């Protein structure tokens, strides 16, 4: 309905593109989130030389904020459930489990 569309647009929610593509900010797959957070970890490691990141640390990659500290903390807690490839990617950066 036009009234509903106007209300949604007034709070910053844009309609999906006509070609069916999702709007910006749409949920990403777990693999895409992993890749984005890993890129943030690589950027931090390249700058600092370690992955001793405070829990509340935020890393900005391509204008997008990543809660790197929280992500690394959660990864450490779930280390036993990670695939061997994901563990290897983090170990290459000197990850301490």
Buried (B, 14 or more C-beta within 10 A) or exposed (E): EEEEEEEEEEEEEEEEEEEEEEEEEEEEEEEEEBEBBBBBBBBBBEEEEEBEBEEEBEBEBEEEEBBBBBBBBEBBEEEEEBEEEBBEBBEEBEBEE
